[in-house]
Amino acid sequence: MICPDCGTPQPDGAGFCTVCGINLTTRQLDRRALILFYTTPLFLLLAGIAFSYDLGSGDPIESGTGLGIFISLVYIVSAGVYWMTSKAFHRSTSAIGPWVAGMFGVFEFLAALALSYPLFECAAVEHLRNLPMNTEEEFQLGLVFAVFLSALFTGLIALSMKETAFTEKRIPTIFARFGTIGTLGATLALFIGITFLFPTFHRNYLMARLYADLGRGEHARSLLAQSLKERPDFAPALYMQGVMNLSNFLHHQSMDETIDMLQRAVKADPGNTRYLLALSMAQEQAGHLTEAVKTASEAISINPHEALLWSRKGDLLLTSDHPDEAIESYRTSLKIKPDDPRTLNNLAFTMVELNRDLPAALDLAKESVAKQPGFVYNTDTLAWALYKNGRTAEAFESIKELKNPTFPSTEIEFHYLAIANELGLVENATEAFSKLLANPRVHDNPTLEKEIMITLASVTTVISAEAPVNIPSSTTSISNDVSSITDSLATGTSP
């Protein structure tokens, strides 16, 4: 007989084609199986969108589509692996086999993801401190795929053995018959079993992590509160709640309460640099820059080989108006991690602002953009470095794309105006800079405010001989400051 799908000759009485695997006895079933197989990704996509709606996502269509596409890829890859391995080992497959394999892959991945949380907690006690900063997600993702891939291949082997046994009309082994569902059940059983081995306060913390990753901040807060009620000095829960406050997940505590939580976490686990890093961030947000620098220095004393800690200290020193020390911290960070685009950008920007070794600053800015293309702040630094190096036309070509439709920050808007004004592209420079200076966000950045005032004074001085200048009424409150700067520029003194 001839297979109607691939046209290859088959033995008389064969149930399945040995080449394409099509069912030679029930063609109608094959058509239904194909429809089921090809329409399932659409339903998985819709399931992802529905799940995002249920979570209360800000943009459920976009986030749900991404989730649905990822789940669909897991489904397709699992089915593809099953089909290819079956062909490679000349095993028979039924029409419904690839769909079963794909759905098994989806459910097994979700079970492996759940299991990774208690496994992470078991491993974190001994190994988390030895991990570089910001690698916790990579570590947990490694756990997910270690569980998923081993379980996937075990389940697919059992499914292939089961399909072959049915095709050859023999009784499948126990492993072949129950291996697929048993593998999935074992993963879920491990998740439940390991989770309940933890004490209640730790179990609540573990579930809080899961809810937080799902975007359910309020549920996570409730579980953290239960955990801390039973164990007030449980450092991971204190740290997590403090970080969630900093990340705007929760708005129930003031910054002082957040600092207190993180200080308690540090006291409970004094050698944990992650806790110290979070504490320095909270202290900075509260305006306690001296304490923040001290905390960052303490973290560095514990782990001087962590690039992120040096970069963080550089940020704090720059904010507290110690640019020379900030440059040294950035340089130390780059010695440890030379290809970090964020640190390259921060060092380049600091050097440009200080007019320090401008050609080298431009090279750093170019390297930062090359390693992180399309990031607006790196692009802005490059444009500003080009401008300070006298390459104004190139600077304008670099920065003009950032206005889409407005500028991401007042600092970038100032750079744009300064560069465009140098090229004569600003029709009324005084009005433009005055309007920017009146922006309330500018007053939150004293360094930027001073730069704008100096530039406005310079522009005013240049055109004052040609025509009287009308400062908009919205900026009358700063006119005295502008006048004083203009006078100081005229006399050559420092404002």
FENQUIBEL-V937506 format. One record per residue. N is the residue number from 1. SS is DSSP state (alpha for helix, beta for strand, coil for the rest). PSI is psi in radians with two decimals (none if undefined). Layout:
# FENQUIBEL-V937506
N_SS_PSI / N_SS_PSI
This chain:
# FENQUIBEL-V937506
1_coil_2.76 / 2_beta_2.35 / 3_coil_2.17 / 4_coil_-0.26 / 5_coil_-0.89 / 6_coil_-0.21 / 7_coil_0.17 / 8_coil_2.55 / 9_beta_2.46 / 10_coil_2.67 / 11_coil_2.57 / 12_coil_2.36 / 13_coil_0.10 / 14_coil_2.43 / 15_coil_-0.55 / 16_beta_2.61 / 17_coil_2.31 / 18_coil_-0.16 / 19_coil_-0.97 / 20_coil_-0.19 / 21_coil_0.12 / 22_coil_2.54 / 23_beta_2.07 / 24_coil_-0.07 / 25_coil_-0.49 / 26_coil_1.39 / 27_alpha_-0.60 / 28_alpha_-0.64 / 29_alpha_-0.68 / 30_alpha_-0.72 / 31_alpha_-0.73 / 32_alpha_-0.71 / 33_alpha_-0.69 / 34_alpha_-0.74 / 35_alpha_-0.74 / 36_alpha_-0.75 / 37_alpha_-0.78 / 38_alpha_-0.34 / 39_alpha_-0.29 / 40_alpha_-0.74 / 41_alpha_-0.59 / 42_alpha_-0.76 / 43_alpha_-0.61 / 44_alpha_-0.65 / 45_alpha_-0.80 / 46_alpha_-0.62 / 47_alpha_-0.68 / 48_alpha_-0.74 / 49_alpha_-0.75 / 50_alpha_-0.67 / 51_alpha_-0.69 / 52_alpha_-0.67 / 53_alpha_-0.75 / 54_alpha_-0.58 / 55_alpha_-0.22 / 56_coil_0.57 / 57_coil_2.55 / 58_coil_-0.63 / 59_coil_1.39 / 60_alpha_-0.51 / 61_alpha_-0.86 / 62_alpha_-0.90 / 63_alpha_-0.69 / 64_alpha_-0.63 / 65_alpha_-0.76 / 66_alpha_-0.75 / 67_alpha_-0.78 / 68_alpha_-0.69 / 69_alpha_-0.72 / 70_alpha_-0.80 / 71_alpha_-0.69 / 72_alpha_-0.66 / 73_alpha_-0.69 / 74_alpha_-0.76 / 75_alpha_-0.85 / 76_alpha_-0.75 / 77_alpha_-0.74 / 78_alpha_-0.77 / 79_alpha_-0.69 / 80_alpha_-0.70 / 81_alpha_-0.74 / 82_alpha_-0.81 / 83_alpha_-0.77 / 84_alpha_-0.71 / 85_alpha_-0.60 / 86_alpha_-0.73 / 87_alpha_-0.68 / 88_alpha_-0.59 / 89_coil_0.23 / 90_coil_0.76 / 91_coil_2.57 / 92_coil_2.57 / 93_coil_2.46 / 94_coil_2.96 / 95_coil_-0.54 / 96_coil_-0.16 / 97_alpha_-0.88 / 98_alpha_-0.64 / 99_alpha_-0.76 / 100_alpha_-0.74 / 101_alpha_-0.75 / 102_alpha_-0.79 / 103_alpha_-0.62 / 104_alpha_-0.73 / 105_alpha_-0.72 / 106_alpha_-0.90 / 107_alpha_-0.60 / 108_alpha_-0.66 / 109_alpha_-0.77 / 110_alpha_-0.68 / 111_alpha_-0.69 / 112_alpha_-0.64 / 113_alpha_-0.77 / 114_alpha_-0.73 / 115_alpha_-0.48 / 116_alpha_-0.44 / 117_alpha_-0.94 / 118_alpha_-0.57 / 119_alpha_-0.69 / 120_alpha_-0.73 / 121_alpha_-0.65 / 122_alpha_-0.71 / 123_alpha_-0.51 / 124_alpha_-0.59 / 125_alpha_-0.70 / 126_alpha_-0.54 / 127_alpha_-0.25 / 128_alpha_-0.67 / 129_alpha_-0.45 / 130_alpha_-0.13 / 131_coil_2.51 / 132_coil_2.77 / 133_coil_2.60 / 134_coil_0.46 / 135_coil_0.14 / 136_alpha_-0.73 / 137_alpha_-0.69 / 138_alpha_-0.69 / 139_alpha_-0.77 / 140_alpha_-0.65 / 141_alpha_-0.63 / 142_alpha_-0.68 / 143_alpha_-0.73 / 144_alpha_-0.87 / 145_alpha_-0.50 / 146_alpha_-0.75 / 147_alpha_-0.81 / 148_alpha_-0.85 / 149_alpha_-0.73 / 150_alpha_-0.74 / 151_alpha_-0.66 / 152_alpha_-0.87 / 153_alpha_-0.61 / 154_alpha_-0.82 / 155_alpha_-0.68 / 156_alpha_-0.61 / 157_alpha_-0.77 / 158_alpha_-0.73 / 159_alpha_-0.73 / 160_alpha_-0.71 / 161_alpha_-0.66 / 162_alpha_-0.78 / 163_alpha_-0.72 / 164_alpha_-0.72 / 165_alpha_-0.75 / 166_alpha_-0.67 / 167_alpha_-0.70 / 168_coil_0.10 / 169_coil_0.81 / 170_coil_2.82 / 171_coil_2.17 / 172_coil_2.71 / 173_coil_2.91 / 174_alpha_-0.71 / 175_alpha_-0.75 / 176_alpha_-0.68 / 177_alpha_-0.69 / 178_alpha_0.05 / 179_alpha_-0.72 / 180_alpha_-0.96 / 181_alpha_-0.53 / 182_alpha_-0.66 / 183_alpha_-0.78 / 184_alpha_-0.75 / 185_alpha_-0.66 / 186_alpha_-0.67 / 187_alpha_-0.79 / 188_alpha_-0.66 / 189_alpha_-0.67 / 190_alpha_-0.72 / 191_alpha_-0.85 / 192_alpha_-0.76 / 193_alpha_-0.85 / 194_alpha_-0.68 / 195_alpha_-0.74 / 196_alpha_-0.07 / 197_alpha_-0.42 / 198_coil_2.64 / 199_coil_2.86 / 200_alpha_-0.76 / 201_alpha_-0.62 / 202_alpha_-0.62 / 203_alpha_-0.70 / 204_alpha_-0.68 / 205_alpha_-0.74 / 206_alpha_-0.79 / 207_alpha_-0.53 / 208_alpha_-0.69 / 209_alpha_-0.75 / 210_alpha_-0.79 / 211_alpha_-0.68 / 212_alpha_-0.71 / 213_alpha_-0.42 / 214_coil_-0.01 / 215_coil_0.19 / 216_coil_1.29 / 217_alpha_-0.68 / 218_alpha_-0.71 / 219_alpha_-0.72 / 220_alpha_-0.73 / 221_alpha_-0.75 / 222_alpha_-0.73 / 223_alpha_-0.66 / 224_alpha_-0.67 / 225_alpha_-0.71 / 226_alpha_-0.71 / 227_alpha_-0.79 / 228_alpha_-0.43 / 229_alpha_-0.67 / 230_alpha_-0.60 / 231_coil_1.49 / 232_coil_-0.41 / 233_coil_0.39 / 234_coil_1.80 / 235_alpha_-0.79 / 236_alpha_-0.67 / 237_alpha_-0.71 / 238_alpha_-0.78 / 239_alpha_-0.79 / 240_alpha_-0.75 / 241_alpha_-0.67 / 242_alpha_-0.75 / 243_alpha_-0.66 / 244_alpha_-0.63 / 245_alpha_-0.77 / 246_alpha_-0.53 / 247_coil_0.15 / 248_coil_0.36 / 249_coil_-0.68 / 250_coil_2.58 / 251_coil_0.48 / 252_coil_-0.31 / 253_coil_2.59 / 254_coil_2.96 / 255_alpha_-0.59 / 256_alpha_-0.69 / 257_alpha_-0.63 / 258_alpha_-0.77 / 259_alpha_-0.72 / 260_alpha_-0.74 / 261_alpha_-0.82 / 262_alpha_-0.58 / 263_alpha_-0.67 / 264_alpha_-0.65 / 265_alpha_-0.74 / 266_alpha_-0.70 / 267_alpha_-0.67 / 268_alpha_-0.51 / 269_coil_1.33 / 270_coil_-0.33 / 271_coil_0.11 / 272_coil_1.90 / 273_alpha_-0.43 / 274_alpha_-0.70 / 275_alpha_-0.71 / 276_alpha_-0.66 / 277_alpha_-0.79 / 278_alpha_-0.67 / 279_alpha_-0.72 / 280_alpha_-0.61 / 281_alpha_-0.73 / 282_alpha_-0.73 / 283_alpha_-0.65 / 284_alpha_-0.80 / 285_alpha_-0.51 / 286_coil_-0.07 / 287_coil_0.17 / 288_coil_1.25 / 289_alpha_-0.67 / 290_alpha_-0.80 / 291_alpha_-0.64 / 292_alpha_-0.74 / 293_alpha_-0.72 / 294_alpha_-0.73 / 295_alpha_-0.74 / 296_alpha_-0.68 / 297_alpha_-0.64 / 298_alpha_-0.72 / 299_alpha_-0.69 / 300_alpha_-0.64 / 301_alpha_-0.48 / 302_alpha_-0.72 / 303_coil_1.44 / 304_coil_-0.09 / 305_coil_0.22 / 306_coil_1.96 / 307_alpha_-0.67 / 308_alpha_-0.60 / 309_alpha_-0.72 / 310_alpha_-0.70 / 311_alpha_-0.70 / 312_alpha_-0.74 / 313_alpha_-0.66 / 314_alpha_-0.73 / 315_alpha_-0.77 / 316_alpha_-0.72 / 317_alpha_-0.65 / 318_alpha_-0.74 / 319_alpha_-0.61 / 320_coil_0.28 / 321_coil_0.81 / 322_coil_1.17 / 323_alpha_-0.62 / 324_alpha_-0.75 / 325_alpha_-0.60 / 326_alpha_-0.72 / 327_alpha_-0.73 / 328_alpha_-0.68 / 329_alpha_-0.73 / 330_alpha_-0.73 / 331_alpha_-0.70 / 332_alpha_-0.72 / 333_alpha_-0.73 / 334_alpha_-0.42 / 335_alpha_-0.59 / 336_alpha_-0.73 / 337_coil_1.48 / 338_coil_-0.34 / 339_coil_0.33 / 340_coil_1.97 / 341_alpha_-0.57 / 342_alpha_-0.81 / 343_alpha_-0.68 / 344_alpha_-0.76 / 345_alpha_-0.79 / 346_alpha_-0.69 / 347_alpha_-0.75 / 348_alpha_-0.79 / 349_alpha_-0.72 / 350_alpha_-0.74 / 351_alpha_-0.66 / 352_alpha_-0.78 / 353_alpha_-0.54 / 354_coil_-0.01 / 355_coil_0.71 / 356_coil_2.04 / 357_coil_1.10 / 358_alpha_-0.69 / 359_alpha_-0.71 / 360_alpha_-0.66 / 361_alpha_-0.68 / 362_alpha_-0.71 / 363_alpha_-0.72 / 364_alpha_-0.73 / 365_alpha_-0.72 / 366_alpha_-0.72 / 367_alpha_-0.68 / 368_alpha_-0.77 / 369_alpha_-0.65 / 370_alpha_-0.60 / 371_alpha_-0.33 / 372_coil_1.17 / 373_coil_2.52 / 374_coil_-0.09 / 375_coil_2.19 / 376_alpha_-0.69 / 377_alpha_-0.60 / 378_alpha_-0.72 / 379_alpha_-0.70 / 380_alpha_-0.76 / 381_alpha_-0.72 / 382_alpha_-0.79 / 383_alpha_-0.74 / 384_alpha_-0.66 / 385_alpha_-0.71 / 386_alpha_-0.74 / 387_alpha_-0.80 / 388_alpha_-0.38 / 389_coil_0.14 / 390_coil_0.18 / 391_coil_1.16 / 392_alpha_-0.73 / 393_alpha_-0.75 / 394_alpha_-0.67 / 395_alpha_-0.73 / 396_alpha_-0.71 / 397_alpha_-0.56 / 398_alpha_-0.69 / 399_alpha_-0.35 / 400_alpha_-0.42 / 401_alpha_-0.25 / 402_alpha_-0.20 / 403_coil_1.62 / 404_coil_1.49 / 405_coil_-0.26 / 406_coil_3.01 / 407_coil_2.52 / 408_coil_-0.44 / 409_coil_2.79 / 410_alpha_-0.53 / 411_alpha_-0.76 / 412_alpha_-0.66 / 413_alpha_-0.69 / 414_alpha_-0.77 / 415_alpha_-0.73 / 416_alpha_-0.84 / 417_alpha_-0.73 / 418_alpha_-0.76 / 419_alpha_-0.80 / 420_alpha_-0.67 / 421_alpha_-0.63 / 422_alpha_-0.54 / 423_coil_0.02 / 424_coil_0.46 / 425_coil_-0.04 / 426_coil_2.05 / 427_coil_-0.80 / 428_coil_1.52 / 429_alpha_-0.70 / 430_alpha_-0.80 / 431_alpha_-0.70 / 432_alpha_-0.80 / 433_alpha_-0.59 / 434_alpha_-0.72 / 435_alpha_-0.71 / 436_alpha_-0.70 / 437_alpha_-0.49 / 438_coil_-0.14 / 439_coil_2.19 / 440_alpha_-0.52 / 441_alpha_-0.44 / 442_alpha_-0.63 / 443_alpha_-0.27 / 444_alpha_-0.16 / 445_coil_1.54 / 446_alpha_-0.62 / 447_alpha_-0.79 / 448_alpha_-0.73 / 449_alpha_-0.73 / 450_alpha_-0.72 / 451_alpha_-0.75 / 452_alpha_-0.72 / 453_alpha_-0.72 / 454_alpha_-0.75 / 455_alpha_-0.75 / 456_alpha_-0.73 / 457_alpha_-0.69 / 458_alpha_-0.75 / 459_alpha_-0.74 / 460_alpha_-0.71 / 461_alpha_-0.69 / 462_alpha_-0.70 / 463_alpha_-0.07 / 464_coil_-0.49 / 465_coil_-0.36 / 466_coil_-0.65 / 467_coil_2.63 / 468_coil_2.55 / 469_coil_2.27 / 470_coil_1.88 / 471_coil_2.28 / 472_coil_2.57 / 473_alpha_-0.46 / 474_alpha_-0.24 / 475_alpha_0.27 / 476_alpha_-0.47 / 477_alpha_-0.32 / 478_alpha_0.08 / 479_alpha_-0.62 / 480_alpha_-0.69 / 481_alpha_-0.72 / 482_alpha_-0.74 / 483_alpha_-0.72 / 484_alpha_-0.66 / 485_alpha_-0.69 / 486_alpha_-0.75 / 487_alpha_-0.72 / 488_alpha_-0.59 / 489_alpha_-0.67 / 490_alpha_-0.60 / 491_alpha_-0.11 / 492_coil_0.21 / 493_coil_2.89 / 494_coil_2.35 / 495_coil_none
